[in-house]
Amino acid sequence: MMKFTIGFEKEDLKKLHSCWDEVIASQQWSEGKFTKSFEEKWAEFNQLDAVAFASWGGAALAALEFIDVKGKTVLCPSNTFMATPLSVIKAGGNVEFVDCNKDDLCLSLDDLKLKIEKYNPAAVWVVHIGGHIAFQISEIAGLCREKGIMLLEDCAHAHGASWNGKKPGSWSDAGIYSFYATKTISTGEGGMLVTKNKDLLEFAKKYRNYGKFDYKVEGLNYRMSEFTAALGCVQTERLDEIVSWKNEYARKYLDAKLTNRVRFPQGMVSGYYKYIVFESIDKSTGKVYGECCHKIMGKSYDLLNTDWVANNHWCAPLYYKGEEI
């Protein structure tokens, strides 16, 4: 069995310590060189402008408050972490849930159509589960454009993923990444907003810093420290290597014996945050999510695919250069 390990190369320690020494010497421990560099590196990889935050939650709130969802409904998959619906609630919105598909565990286009007619939402969250991109993302994006609905991508799992070269966050008004301790690229804590919307970009920069300096944006402190950003710079330089290693390991050691697994469409590359199978396996690391958000929040309706997925998927251990035990 492969033991969990953060994907950090020991030979990068010297480079990281050099960066931290530079931060200390600079006397600028926030809003400095490394935050800008991390944003530039992430933007280059994702082919979208990027704004660094202290957390996924701060970046999500910036996007939702830019949209102004207060008093409005936002649709969200139930098969996700509670962070996704809680971001809506904290932004003053009302959250309702959409079923998922069994094949990719992501938002169901068919159920989304029904829920849009029922709830007339201001925005929709789509969550890329396990490291791959939602299989119906193009159709979902097209539907939202047609209906005049803002679309947000929760990219917390999707570091390094692509579909015919297109990166997470590219289909929507904004994509939100997490750099929590277990993620493919980790800074311990942290987040990143990516977008092609220049107005949202400027709003997000002010939102993370109390709305400085005209205070027209009612933000709070979601700044990323220079120490965290330096770690992000070092880690991001490894992203291609990490994703390539995970994909090669999956092909070589897992695919042949775990045939009842998530199978990706042609041209899709998963970041393999999770390796998901639809049968109980020995030495599983558990489930992506075993609790459905609509049940946690006491919603009265049923989401049959979401319930099925919660009960019928497991994850095989797959960690970048993880130690075999």
RAQUI-V519614 format. One record per backbone hydrogen bond with DSSP energy under -0.5 kcal/mol. NH is the residue of the N-H (numbers start at 1). CO is the residue of the C=O. E is the energy in kcal/mol with one decimal. If there is no record, write none. Layout:
nh = (NH,NH)
co = (CO,CO)
e = (E,E)
This chain:
nh = (3,8,12,13,16,17,18,19,20,21,22,23,24,25,26,27,27,28,31,36,37,38,39,40,41,42,43,44,45,46,47,48,49,51,53,54,59,60,61,62,63,64,65,66,67,68,69,71,72,74,75,76,78,80,84,85,86,87,88,89,90,91,92,93,94,96,98,101,105,108,109,112,113,114,115,116,117,118,119,120,122,123,124,125,126,128,128,129,132,137,140,141,142,143,144,145,146,147,148,148,149,150,152,153,154,154,155,155,157,158,161,162,163,164,166,168,170,173,174,175,176,177,177,179,181,183,186,187,188,189,191,192,193,194,195,198,201,202,203,204,205,206,207,208,209,210,210,211,212,215,218,219,220,222,222,226,229,230,231,232,233,234,235,236,237,238,239,242,243,244,245,246,247,248,249,250,251,252,253,254,254,255,258,259,261,262,268,269,271,273,274,275,276,277,278,284,285,293,295,296,297,298,299,307,308,309,310,311,312,314,315,316,322,325)
co = (323,6,9,10,12,13,14,15,16,17,18,19,20,21,22,23,24,23,224,32,33,34,35,36,37,38,39,40,41,42,43,43,195,193,191,222,55,56,57,58,59,60,61,62,63,64,64,92,69,94,123,96,98,78,81,81,82,83,84,85,86,87,89,88,72,74,76,106,101,99,107,108,109,110,111,112,113,114,115,116,73,73,150,75,152,126,154,127,129,134,136,137,138,139,140,141,142,143,144,145,144,122,124,174,126,152,153,176,128,155,158,269,166,267,163,161,167,151,151,194,153,175,192,190,188,180,184,179,179,187,53,177,51,175,49,196,197,198,199,200,201,202,203,204,206,207,220,206,209,211,216,217,207,208,220,29,225,226,227,228,229,230,231,232,233,235,236,238,239,240,241,242,243,244,245,246,247,248,249,249,250,250,254,257,259,276,265,162,131,130,130,316,274,314,260,281,315,78,292,292,293,295,294,303,304,305,306,307,308,277,286,275,319,1)
e = (-3.8,-2.7,-1.8,-1.7,-2.7,-3.1,-1.9,-2.0,-2.7,-2.4,-1.9,-2.2,-2.6,-2.6,-2.0,-0.9,-0.8,-0.8,-0.7,-1.6,-2.2,-2.7,-2.2,-2.1,-2.6,-2.6,-2.5,-2.3,-2.0,-2.5,-1.7,-1.1,-1.1,-2.4,-2.8,-2.0,-1.5,-2.6,-2.5,-1.9,-1.9,-2.5,-2.8,-1.8,-2.0,-1.5,-1.0,-3.0,-2.9,-2.8,-2.2,-2.1,-1.6,-1.9,-1.8,-0.5,-2.5,-1.7,-0.9,-1.9,-2.7,-1.3,-1.7,-2.7,-3.3,-1.8,-2.1,-2.5,-1.1,-2.5,-0.5,-2.3,-2.2,-1.3,-2.5,-2.6,-1.7,-1.7,-2.9,-2.1,-2.9,-1.0,-2.1,-3.0,-2.5,-0.5,-2.1,-0.9,-1.3,-1.8,-2.7,-2.7,-2.3,-2.3,-2.4,-2.3,-2.3,-2.0,-0.8,-0.8,-2.9,-1.9,-2.9,-2.7,-3.0,-0.6,-1.0,-2.4,-0.5,-1.1,-2.2,-2.0,-2.1,-3.0,-1.9,-0.5,-1.8,-2.7,-0.9,-2.6,-2.6,-0.5,-3.0,-2.8,-1.1,-2.0,-0.6,-2.4,-0.6,-1.4,-2.2,-1.6,-2.6,-2.7,-2.0,-0.8,-2.2,-2.1,-2.3,-3.0,-1.8,-1.7,-3.0,-2.0,-1.6,-0.8,-1.8,-2.8,-2.1,-2.5,-0.6,-2.0,-1.6,-2.4,-1.0,-2.9,-2.4,-2.2,-1.6,-2.1,-2.3,-2.0,-2.5,-2.7,-1.3,-1.9,-1.5,-2.8,-2.6,-2.4,-2.5,-2.4,-2.3,-2.3,-2.5,-2.5,-2.3,-2.4,-2.8,-0.6,-1.5,-2.9,-2.1,-0.5,-1.7,-2.1,-1.9,-3.1,-2.4,-0.6,-2.8,-0.6,-0.7,-2.8,-3.3,-1.0,-2.8,-2.1,-0.7,-2.1,-2.3,-1.2,-3.0,-2.2,-2.2,-3.0,-2.3,-1.3,-1.3,-2.5,-1.9,-2.3,-2.5,-4.0)
